[in-house]
Amino acid sequence: MRVRTKKQYGRNVLRLETSGKIQEVILNEDFLKPKNASVSVCFRGEKSAGIVDLSVDEIENLYKEVSSKMKGIKKIKVMKFKK
């Protein structure tokens, strides 16, 4: 997973980029308030770690975008190479 962010630092914009493996995906649910559910994606790299929280609406929008693009690709083969 690769994360790229921008942060306002004084008058300048600081660009941060990091990468790492997804360690865990956590589903945060509240049975009394189902609209407040979220998904947390936890990642860890060599010199960085973090959590990306996504709301239900963000997950649905992401799924719609990805599923419409995946219709053109029938079969996908994922290949991992060792360094």
C-alpha positions in Angstrom: 0.0 0.0 0.0 1.3 3.5 -0.8 0.1 6.6 0.9 0.6 10.1 -0.4 -0.5 13.2 1.5 -0.1 16.9 1.5 0.2 19.1 4.7 0.2 22.8 5.1 3.5 23.7 6.8 3.6 27.5 7.4 3.4 29.0 3.9 4.6 25.9 2.2 2.9 22.6 1.3 4.8 19.6 2.5 4.3 16.4 0.5 4.6 13.1 2.4 4.9 9.7 0.8 5.2 6.3 2.5 4.5 2.7 1.7 4.0 -0.5 3.7 2.0 -3.7 3.9 -1.6 -3.8 5.1 -1.5 -5.5 8.5 -5.1 -5.5 9.5 -8.6 -4.4 8.4 -10.9 -3.5 11.3 -14.7 -3.1 10.9 -15.9 -0.6 13.5 -19.6 -1.1 14.1 -22.1 0.3 16.5 -25.4 -1.6 16.5 -27.3 1.3 18.0 -25.9 3.7 15.3 -25.3 1.8 12.1 -24.7 5.0 10.1 -21.5 5.7 12.2 -19.9 2.4 11.1 -16.4 2.7 9.6 -13.5 0.6 8.3 -10.0 1.0 9.5 -7.1 -0.1 7.3 -3.9 -0.5 9.4 -0.5 -0.5 7.6 3.1 -0.7 8.6 6.3 0.0 6.6 10.0 0.1 7.5 10.0 3.6 8.9 6.3 4.4 9.0 2.9 3.1 10.1 -0.6 4.4 10.1 -4.4 3.9 10.0 -6.7 5.0 7.2 -10.3 5.3 8.4 -13.1 5.2 5.8 -16.8 5.8 6.4 -19.6 3.7 4.9 -20.3 6.3 2.3 -16.6 6.4 1.2 -16.5 2.6 1.0 -19.6 2.5 -1.2 -18.3 5.3 -3.5 -14.9 3.5 -3.8 -16.6 0.2 -4.6 -18.8 1.8 -7.3 -15.7 3.4 -8.9 -13.6 0.2 -8.8 -16.3 -2.2 -9.8 -17.2 -0.1 -12.9 -13.5 -0.2 -14.0 -13.1 -3.9 -13.2 -15.8 -4.9 -15.7 -13.4 -4.4 -18.6 -10.9 -6.7 -17.0 -12.1 -10.3 -16.9 -9.2 -12.1 -15.3 -6.5 -10.7 -13.1 -3.4 -12.5 -12.2 -1.4 -11.1 -9.3 2.3 -11.8 -9.4 4.6 -11.1 -6.5 8.4 -11.1 -7.0 11.0 -11.5 -4.3 13.8 -9.0 -4.2 
